[in-house]
């Protein structure tokens, strides 16, 4: 016989009552309820300037739901492991000549360095295409592909690709100066340096089935250490030795001046 949780709770309460009745009077703590102190009053949010009409257009176009079909790339059974990452990057270059071609193109240097890549990926020192990683980020039970492409000015482009209706689709694309890129569950987490010493930006990208795209679902600035440049005195070897101040670590690079990641630091 299986007892429900409610039945077990009732039996436990009855046993506790029996113990209270059997306990002799006048033995230490009488067991009365005691106050835990004053409870702070809950305060709801206060709307400021309620007379202002709501905005009808987005404040900033982050482009967070922009997707793009990669033309000419297929794979048997839509198995993304059989897709050549280098071919995907070359298809992107061919689809955006204004950005990748010509002496004044923003990413012409990246396109030129593709010549240093091997047939199946990064083999040359200057190849901008980094190792591909695979993880089910869309929740459909199949792996998706995460690519990194080195851009000029120490920027890293992060791309996510998946198959939708038998078409290879880029469902995430961002570029920024990056501290690290992580995969956590079905999320892509990008940490970027901040111009504020001792802080970093942390952007979390998650799959949105309504947009069929990875969205920047969380963008925050986090304290990661003491402010850069704060001098920390080095203890002397002997009482008579002259203390030597430690050298301050170099200041972190400023936020990307290229294609910014969709984050709250845009202004």
Secondary structure as UniProt FT lines:
FT   HELIX           5..22
FT   TURN            25..26
FT   TURN            50..51
FT   TURN            64..65
FT   STRAND          68..69
FT   TURN            71..72
FT   HELIX           76..78
FT   HELIX           80..82
FT   HELIX           85..95
FT   HELIX           97..100
FT   TURN            103..104
FT   TURN            106..107
FT   HELIX           108..113
FT   HELIX           114..116
FT   TURN            119..120
FT   TURN            125..126
FT   STRAND          133..135
FT   STRAND          144..151
FT   TURN            152..154
FT   STRAND          155..164
FT   TURN            165..166
FT   STRAND          167..177
FT   STRAND          180..184
FT   TURN            185..186
FT   STRAND          187..193
FT   TURN            197..198
FT   STRAND          199..208
FT   TURN            209..212
FT   STRAND          213..223
FT   TURN            228..229
FT   TURN            239..240
FT   TURN            264..265
//
